[in-house]
Structures are given as C-alpha cells and as structure tokens.
C-alpha cells in the first residue's frame, strides 16, 4: 500500500492499464488512485500484470 504501481487488466475490449498509488487490496479488489484523483477498482481475477514503479519526478 502507498506505492506507485502500474497495472494491466483484461477487459472485454482487450486490456486496460492504470497507473497510480495503490490505496488498498482487500476482498479481491485493488484500489488504484490516479493522479487526477479518480479511483480505479480492479477485480484481482482480471489482473494480468502489476509492478511497483518509481514516483513521478
């Protein structure tokens, strides 16, 4: 939690990425807060890749 992450998840149209701060991971859902303040909730069953990335300069 609290780390900047990049994620890739499977959606019906293909794949979708989200980059931001990992706020939570509970009950099979990840919460990633984007820099615009929006919260992306990702079902862990759709997650295909994720990693910690450096903070923005």
C-alpha positions as a Python dict, from the first residue, in 0.01 Angstrom:
ca = {
    (1, 'X'): (0, 0, 0),
    (2, 'X'): (109, 354, -65),
    (3, 'X'): (341, 260, -352),
    (4, 'X'): (304, 386, -708),
    (5, 'X'): (207, 95, -932),
    (6, 'X'): (122, 20, -1290),
    (7, 'X'): (-143, -244, -1359),
    (8, 'X'): (-285, -421, -1661),
    (9, 'X'): (-621, -592, -1655),
    (10, 'X'): (-829, -790, -1902),
    (11, 'X'): (-1149, -623, -2021),
    (12, 'X'): (-1393, -737, -2292),
    (13, 'X'): (-1230, -498, -2544),
    (14, 'X'): (-878, -627, -2470),
    (15, 'X'): (-659, -478, -2197),
    (16, 'X'): (-669, -163, -1988),
    (17, 'X'): (-387, -6, -1787),
    (18, 'X'): (-398, 202, -1471),
    (19, 'X'): (-109, 384, -1304),
    (20, 'X'): (-131, 539, -961),
    (21, 'X'): (-97, 485, -587),
    (22, 'X'): (-216, 152, -452),
    (23, 'X'): (-464, 252, -180),
    (24, 'X'): (-598, -92, -90),
    (25, 'X'): (-617, -458, -183),
    (26, 'X'): (-898, -628, 4),
    (27, 'X'): (-1166, -885, -68),
    (28, 'X'): (-1018, -949, -412),
    (29, 'X'): (-1028, -583, -525),
    (30, 'X'): (-736, -344, -576),
    (31, 'X'): (-789, 29, -543),
    (32, 'X'): (-554, 245, -751),
    (33, 'X'): (-575, 624, -713),
    (34, 'X'): (-476, 801, -1037),
    (35, 'X'): (-303, 1137, -1035),
    (36, 'X'): (-628, 1307, -1141),
    (37, 'X'): (-778, 1182, -814),
    (38, 'X'): (-1003, 917, -967),
    (39, 'X'): (-1012, 574, -807),
    (40, 'X'): (-986, 265, -1024),
    (41, 'X'): (-1117, -55, -865),
    (42, 'X'): (-974, -370, -1020),
    (43, 'X'): (-1104, -721, -963),
    (44, 'X'): (-792, -927, -897),
    (45, 'X'): (-928, -1204, -1122),
    (46, 'X'): (-887, -970, -1422),
    (47, 'X'): (-533, -860, -1326),
    (48, 'X'): (-270, -988, -1570),
    (49, 'X'): (31, -777, -1463),
    (50, 'X'): (132, -530, -1196),
    (51, 'X'): (454, -381, -1065),
    (52, 'X'): (585, -103, -846),
    (53, 'X'): (718, 192, -1048),
    (54, 'X'): (923, 497, -945),
    (55, 'X'): (737, 805, -826),
    (56, 'X'): (684, 1094, -1063),
    (57, 'X'): (963, 1348, -1086),
}
